[in-house]
């Protein structure tokens, strides 16, 4: 690793949870797309790898590098919009929690959001971030075009015209095709949601599970192992005023971007797998049995959500509807043995790991579960033949081998 400029102490970067620490040769903070492209060209000239980061909210080392780390914080905001098409170009460094109000002012909203909204748009798209709802796909499925800086430092636009495979590869790419600078998103008219949250016995939750998923736009539950209780959350569109639920415990109404995300103030570790929708219940029951039998001290919940299929090659819901199971542990406690004991169950049920969360899957597990893996890797080799945008984690994860960083 190169020393920091001027002989200063080596640079250090860590992600949100502290589970990943790396020492890049330098950290660059381009102010616009042109500076981003110039930074990639400089890295190429110096033979350095390039990775980009937004909020650092991934638990996996997807952003780590010994080369050049690019902060996209300055590439933020709504660039333009087309009201007639219900679309907007949004810069990749935009934080999801900063987009709700500007889009609302345009009478628009994102179709869905994840459980938290601290991520940058580029990071959320690149790792397949999703919310819940059996008819709702992950955030990347609403991308109609992307701009990215490729390995040569050229700004390229993929809109599905001529070569749809490149857009399907780029929607969820873990940054392996280049650095996304902006995305054109398909949006929906601004809408309001009625949220209801209640705690019930786990057996009662299981009895209503199928009907709940079908009967609500959004349905999810958090299972609390120690008490065997479920916190069930449903959200449905409404035109009712906020005041109509005043004093109603566990209920609130508001614009979608204000209601969909949850506040997560405590640090934690997370592993998530997306299993075939038809296997969701059985997989959860097996996880529940394992945790109750072997890990009775775990207090953090298991989250159960639904996800509609899409056509992005590396989407965890690629070509099939899924149920996602998220396993959590307190950020101050050991998690490796606990996760290692539960992960085999998630794999046995055909699960695909969330790219931005903790897992130990490798090529042997991943390739059979992604029907278009070959197409994605072909697109990667075409756009980045030298592996400029790879790091140790990605080389190992996809069985790519190659030289150690820096390039």
C-alpha positions as CSV (number, residue, x, y, z in Angstrom):
1,X,0.0,0.0,0.0
2,X,1.2,3.5,-0.8
3,X,1.7,6.0,2.0
4,X,-0.7,8.9,2.2
5,X,0.5,12.1,0.5
6,X,3.2,14.1,2.2
7,X,4.4,11.1,4.3
8,X,1.3,11.3,6.6
9,X,0.0,8.3,8.4
10,X,-1.7,5.7,6.1
11,X,-5.3,6.4,5.3
12,X,-8.0,4.3,6.9
13,X,-11.7,3.8,6.0
14,X,-14.3,1.7,7.8
15,X,-17.9,0.9,7.0
16,X,-21.0,1.9,9.1
17,X,-20.9,-1.1,11.4
18,X,-17.1,-1.3,11.8
19,X,-17.1,-4.8,10.4
20,X,-14.9,-3.7,7.5
21,X,-11.7,-1.6,7.7
22,X,-9.4,-0.9,4.7
23,X,-6.3,1.2,4.0
24,X,-6.7,2.8,0.5
25,X,-3.7,4.4,-1.2
26,X,-5.9,7.5,-1.5
27,X,-9.5,8.6,-1.1
28,X,-10.8,10.9,-3.8
29,X,-13.9,13.1,-3.5
30,X,-14.9,14.1,-7.1
31,X,-17.2,17.1,-7.3
32,X,-18.9,16.1,-10.6
33,X,-18.9,13.4,-13.2
34,X,-15.9,14.8,-15.1
35,X,-13.8,14.7,-12.0
36,X,-14.9,11.2,-11.3
37,X,-13.9,10.1,-14.8
38,X,-10.5,11.9,-14.4
39,X,-9.9,10.1,-11.1
40,X,-10.5,6.7,-12.8
41,X,-8.1,7.6,-15.5
42,X,-5.5,8.6,-13.0
43,X,-5.9,5.3,-11.1
44,X,-5.6,3.4,-14.4
45,X,-2.4,5.2,-15.2
46,X,-1.0,4.3,-11.7
47,X,-2.2,0.7,-12.0
48,X,-4.5,1.0,-9.0
49,X,-7.8,-0.6,-8.4
50,X,-10.9,1.6,-7.9
51,X,-13.9,1.1,-5.6
52,X,-16.6,3.6,-4.7
53,X,-18.6,4.2,-1.5
54,X,-21.6,6.1,-0.5
55,X,-22.8,5.7,3.1
56,X,-20.6,2.6,3.8
57,X,-23.8,0.8,4.9
58,X,-22.8,-2.6,3.5
59,X,-21.7,-5.1,6.1
60,X,-19.6,-7.1,3.5
61,X,-16.3,-5.8,2.2
62,X,-17.8,-4.9,-1.1
63,X,-16.3,-1.4,-1.1
64,X,-12.9,-2.1,0.5
65,X,-9.8,-1.5,-1.5
66,X,-6.0,-1.0,-1.2
67,X,-6.2,1.2,-4.3
68,X,-8.3,4.3,-4.9
69,X,-11.5,4.8,-2.9
70,X,-14.0,7.2,-4.5
71,X,-16.5,9.0,-2.3
72,X,-19.6,9.9,-4.3
73,X,-21.1,12.3,-1.7
74,X,-20.8,15.3,-3.9
75,X,-22.6,13.6,-6.8
76,X,-26.0,14.1,-5.3
77,X,-29.5,15.4,-6.0
78,X,-32.2,15.2,-8.7
79,X,-30.5,16.0,-12.0
80,X,-33.7,16.3,-14.2
81,X,-37.1,14.8,-14.4
82,X,-39.8,14.1,-17.1
83,X,-43.2,14.5,-15.6
84,X,-44.9,12.9,-18.6
85,X,-42.9,9.7,-18.3
86,X,-42.8,9.7,-14.5
87,X,-39.0,9.4,-14.5
88,X,-36.0,11.3,-13.1
89,X,-32.3,11.2,-13.5
90,X,-30.8,11.1,-10.0
91,X,-27.1,11.3,-9.1
92,X,-25.7,8.2,-7.6
93,X,-24.3,9.8,-4.4
94,X,-27.7,10.9,-3.3
95,X,-28.7,9.5,0.1
96,X,-32.1,7.9,-0.1
97,X,-33.4,9.9,2.9
98,X,-32.6,13.1,1.0
99,X,-34.7,12.2,-2.0
100,X,-38.2,12.0,-0.5
101,X,-38.9,15.7,-0.2
102,X,-37.4,16.9,-3.6
103,X,-39.4,14.1,-5.4
104,X,-42.6,15.0,-3.4
105,X,-42.2,18.6,-4.6
106,X,-42.4,17.2,-8.1
107,X,-45.5,15.1,-7.2
108,X,-43.4,11.9,-7.4
109,X,-42.1,9.1,-5.2
110,X,-40.0,6.0,-5.3
111,X,-42.2,2.9,-5.6
112,X,-40.6,1.4,-2.6
113,X,-37.8,1.8,0.0
114,X,-35.9,-0.5,2.2
115,X,-36.1,-0.9,5.9
116,X,-33.6,2.0,6.3
117,X,-32.9,4.9,4.0
118,X,-29.3,5.9,4.9
119,X,-27.8,4.3,1.9
120,X,-26.6,6.2,-1.2
121,X,-28.6,5.5,-4.4
122,X,-25.6,4.0,-6.2
123,X,-24.9,1.6,-3.3
124,X,-28.5,0.6,-2.9
125,X,-28.9,-0.2,-6.6
126,X,-25.5,-2.0,-6.8
127,X,-26.2,-4.4,-3.9
128,X,-29.9,-5.1,-4.8
129,X,-31.4,-3.2,-1.8
130,X,-35.1,-3.9,-1.4
131,X,-38.1,-3.3,0.8
132,X,-41.1,-5.6,1.2
133,X,-44.3,-6.4,-0.7
134,X,-45.2,-9.4,-2.8
135,X,-45.8,-7.3,-5.9
136,X,-42.8,-5.0,-5.4
137,X,-39.3,-5.5,-6.8
138,X,-36.0,-4.3,-5.5
139,X,-35.0,-0.7,-6.1
140,X,-32.8,-1.5,-9.1
141,X,-35.8,-2.9,-11.0
142,X,-37.0,0.7,-11.6
143,X,-33.8,1.7,-13.3
144,X,-34.5,2.6,-17.0
145,X,-31.0,3.9,-17.7
146,X,-27.6,4.2,-16.0
147,X,-24.6,6.3,-16.5
148,X,-21.3,4.9,-15.3
149,X,-17.6,5.6,-15.7
150,X,-15.9,2.6,-17.2
151,X,-12.4,1.2,-16.8
152,X,-11.0,3.6,-19.4
153,X,-12.5,6.6,-17.7
154,X,-15.2,7.1,-20.3
155,X,-18.7,8.0,-19.2
156,X,-21.2,5.5,-20.8
157,X,-24.9,5.4,-20.8
158,X,-26.9,2.1,-20.8
159,X,-30.6,2.4,-21.5
160,X,-31.4,-1.1,-22.8
161,X,-31.4,0.0,-26.4
162,X,-29.3,-2.2,-28.6
163,X,-27.8,-4.3,-25.8
164,X,-30.3,-4.9,-23.1
165,X,-27.9,-7.4,-21.4
166,X,-25.6,-4.5,-20.4
167,X,-28.4,-2.7,-18.5
168,X,-29.6,-6.0,-16.9
169,X,-26.0,-6.6,-15.8
170,X,-25.5,-3.0,-14.6
171,X,-28.6,-2.7,-12.5
172,X,-27.1,-4.9,-9.8
173,X,-23.4,-5.0,-10.4
174,X,-21.6,-4.5,-7.0
175,X,-19.6,-1.8,-8.8
176,X,-17.8,-4.4,-10.9
177,X,-18.7,-2.8,-14.3
178,X,-17.6,0.7,-13.4
179,X,-18.6,3.6,-11.1
180,X,-22.3,4.5,-11.4
181,X,-22.6,8.3,-11.5
182,X,-26.4,8.6,-12.2
183,X,-29.5,6.5,-12.7
184,X,-32.8,7.2,-14.5
185,X,-35.6,5.9,-12.2
186,X,-39.1,5.0,-13.0
187,X,-41.2,6.7,-10.3
188,X,-44.8,6.8,-9.3
189,X,-47.2,9.6,-8.3
190,X,-46.7,10.7,-4.7
191,X,-48.7,8.5,-2.3
192,X,-49.5,8.2,1.4
193,X,-49.3,5.1,3.5
194,X,-51.1,3.9,6.6
195,X,-48.8,1.9,8.9
196,X,-50.0,-0.5,11.5
197,X,-47.6,-2.2,13.9
198,X,-48.7,-4.8,16.5
199,X,-47.1,-7.5,18.6
200,X,-48.7,-11.0,18.6
201,X,-47.7,-14.5,19.5
202,X,-45.6,-16.2,16.8
203,X,-48.1,-18.9,16.3
204,X,-50.8,-16.3,15.6
205,X,-48.5,-14.6,13.1
206,X,-47.9,-17.9,11.3
207,X,-51.7,-18.5,11.0
208,X,-52.2,-15.1,9.4
209,X,-49.0,-15.1,7.3
210,X,-50.3,-16.0,3.9
211,X,-53.4,-13.8,4.1
212,X,-51.4,-10.9,5.4
213,X,-48.9,-11.1,2.6
214,X,-51.7,-11.1,0.0
215,X,-53.9,-8.6,1.8
216,X,-51.5,-5.7,2.1
217,X,-49.2,-3.7,-0.2
218,X,-46.4,-4.2,2.4
219,X,-46.3,-7.0,4.9
220,X,-43.4,-8.0,7.2
221,X,-42.7,-9.3,10.6
222,X,-39.9,-9.3,13.1
223,X,-39.6,-12.5,15.2
224,X,-38.2,-11.9,18.7
225,X,-36.6,-15.2,19.9
226,X,-36.6,-14.8,23.6
227,X,-40.3,-14.3,24.0
228,X,-41.3,-16.0,20.7
229,X,-43.3,-12.9,19.7
230,X,-43.8,-11.3,16.3
231,X,-43.9,-7.6,15.6
232,X,-46.1,-7.4,12.5
233,X,-46.0,-4.4,10.3
234,X,-48.4,-3.6,7.4
235,X,-48.5,-0.6,5.2
236,X,-51.3,0.3,2.7
237,X,-52.1,3.3,0.5
238,X,-54.5,5.8,2.0
239,X,-56.1,9.2,1.4
240,X,-57.0,9.6,5.1
241,X,-55.4,12.5,7.0
242,X,-52.7,12.0,9.6
243,X,-55.0,13.2,12.3
244,X,-57.4,10.2,11.7
245,X,-55.0,7.9,13.6
246,X,-54.0,10.3,16.3
247,X,-53.9,8.4,19.6
248,X,-54.0,5.0,17.9
249,X,-51.1,3.0,19.3
250,X,-48.9,1.6,16.6
251,X,-50.4,3.5,13.7
252,X,-49.3,6.5,11.7
253,X,-50.1,8.0,8.3
254,X,-47.8,10.1,6.0
255,X,-46.1,10.4,2.7
256,X,-44.4,7.2,1.6
257,X,-40.8,8.4,2.0
258,X,-41.6,9.4,5.6
259,X,-43.3,6.1,6.5
260,X,-41.4,3.3,4.7
261,X,-38.0,3.6,6.5
262,X,-37.4,2.8,10.1
263,X,-35.0,4.5,12.5
264,X,-32.1,2.3,13.4
265,X,-29.9,4.0,16.0
266,X,-28.1,1.0,17.4
267,X,-25.3,-0.6,15.5
268,X,-25.7,-4.2,14.5
269,X,-24.5,-7.0,12.3
270,X,-26.7,-8.6,9.7
271,X,-26.9,-11.6,7.4
272,X,-29.7,-12.0,4.9
273,X,-30.6,-14.6,2.4
274,X,-33.4,-14.6,-0.2
275,X,-35.1,-18.0,-0.5
276,X,-37.8,-19.1,-3.1
277,X,-41.1,-17.6,-2.0
278,X,-42.7,-21.0,-1.7
279,X,-40.0,-22.0,0.8
280,X,-40.2,-19.0,3.0
281,X,-42.3,-20.4,5.7
282,X,-40.5,-23.7,6.0
283,X,-37.1,-21.9,6.0
284,X,-38.2,-19.6,8.8
285,X,-39.5,-22.5,10.9
286,X,-36.1,-24.2,10.6
287,X,-34.3,-21.1,11.5
288,X,-36.6,-20.5,14.5
289,X,-36.0,-24.1,15.7
290,X,-32.2,-23.7,15.4
291,X,-32.1,-20.4,17.2
292,X,-34.4,-21.5,20.1
293,X,-32.4,-24.8,20.5
294,X,-28.9,-23.5,20.3
295,X,-28.9,-19.7,20.7
296,X,-31.4,-18.9,23.4
297,X,-29.6,-15.7,24.4
298,X,-30.0,-13.9,21.1
299,X,-32.3,-10.9,21.6
300,X,-32.2,-9.3,18.2
301,X,-35.0,-10.2,15.8
302,X,-35.2,-12.2,12.6
303,X,-36.9,-10.2,9.8
304,X,-39.3,-11.8,7.2
305,X,-40.1,-9.9,4.0
306,X,-41.3,-10.6,0.5
307,X,-39.8,-9.6,-2.8
308,X,-41.1,-9.8,-6.4
309,X,-38.9,-11.2,-9.1
310,X,-37.1,-9.1,-11.7
311,X,-34.6,-9.6,-14.6
312,X,-31.3,-8.2,-13.3
313,X,-28.7,-10.9,-13.6
314,X,-27.4,-10.5,-10.0
315,X,-30.6,-9.6,-8.3
316,X,-31.3,-11.9,-5.4
317,X,-34.8,-12.1,-6.9
318,X,-33.5,-12.7,-10.4
319,X,-36.3,-14.6,-12.4
320,X,-38.2,-15.7,-9.2
321,X,-40.2,-14.3,-6.3
322,X,-38.4,-14.5,-3.0
323,X,-38.8,-14.3,0.7
324,X,-35.9,-12.7,2.5
325,X,-34.8,-13.7,6.0
326,X,-32.5,-11.3,7.9
327,X,-30.6,-12.5,10.9
328,X,-29.3,-9.8,13.3
329,X,-26.9,-9.5,16.2
330,X,-26.0,-6.6,18.4
331,X,-23.0,-4.6,17.2
332,X,-21.2,-5.0,20.5
333,X,-21.5,-8.8,20.6
334,X,-19.8,-11.7,18.8
335,X,-21.8,-12.8,15.7
336,X,-19.7,-15.2,13.7
337,X,-20.5,-18.5,15.4
338,X,-24.2,-17.6,15.5
339,X,-24.4,-16.7,11.8
340,X,-22.3,-19.7,10.9
341,X,-24.8,-22.0,12.6
342,X,-27.8,-20.5,10.9
343,X,-26.4,-19.9,7.4
344,X,-26.4,-23.6,6.3
345,X,-30.2,-23.6,6.7
346,X,-30.6,-20.6,4.5
347,X,-28.5,-22.3,1.8
348,X,-30.4,-25.6,2.1
349,X,-33.6,-23.8,1.1
350,X,-32.0,-22.4,-2.0
351,X,-31.1,-19.0,-0.5
352,X,-29.1,-16.3,-2.3
353,X,-27.1,-14.0,0.0
354,X,-27.6,-10.3,0.1
355,X,-24.5,-8.8,-1.6
356,X,-24.1,-6.1,1.0
357,X,-24.6,-8.2,4.1
358,X,-22.5,-10.8,5.9
359,X,-22.2,-14.3,4.4
360,X,-19.6,-16.9,3.5
361,X,-21.0,-18.0,0.1
362,X,-18.5,-18.6,-2.8
363,X,-18.6,-19.5,-6.4
364,X,-19.7,-23.1,-5.7
365,X,-22.9,-21.9,-4.0
366,X,-23.6,-18.9,-6.1
367,X,-23.2,-20.0,-9.7
368,X,-26.0,-22.7,-9.6
369,X,-28.4,-20.2,-8.1
370,X,-28.1,-17.5,-10.6
371,X,-29.3,-18.6,-14.1
372,X,-27.7,-15.6,-15.8
373,X,-24.3,-15.6,-14.0
374,X,-22.4,-16.4,-17.2
375,X,-24.1,-13.4,-18.9
376,X,-23.1,-11.1,-16.0
377,X,-19.5,-12.2,-16.0
378,X,-19.3,-11.8,-19.8
379,X,-20.5,-8.2,-19.4
380,X,-18.0,-7.7,-16.6
381,X,-15.1,-9.0,-18.7
382,X,-16.2,-6.9,-21.7
383,X,-16.3,-3.6,-19.7
384,X,-13.4,-4.2,-17.3
385,X,-11.0,-6.8,-18.8
386,X,-8.2,-5.8,-16.4
387,X,-10.3,-6.0,-13.3
388,X,-9.9,-2.3,-12.4
389,X,-13.1,-2.4,-10.3
390,X,-12.4,-5.6,-8.4
391,X,-11.1,-6.1,-4.9
392,X,-10.0,-9.2,-2.9
393,X,-13.6,-9.9,-1.7
394,X,-15.1,-9.8,-5.2
395,X,-12.3,-11.9,-6.8
396,X,-12.9,-14.6,-4.2
397,X,-16.7,-14.3,-4.3
398,X,-16.9,-14.8,-8.0
399,X,-13.9,-17.1,-8.5
400,X,-12.1,-14.5,-10.7
401,X,-8.6,-14.9,-9.3
402,X,-6.1,-12.5,-10.7
403,X,-3.4,-10.2,-9.1
404,X,-3.6,-8.8,-5.7
405,X,-4.3,-5.2,-5.2
406,X,-3.0,-2.7,-6.4
407,X,-3.4,-3.9,-10.0
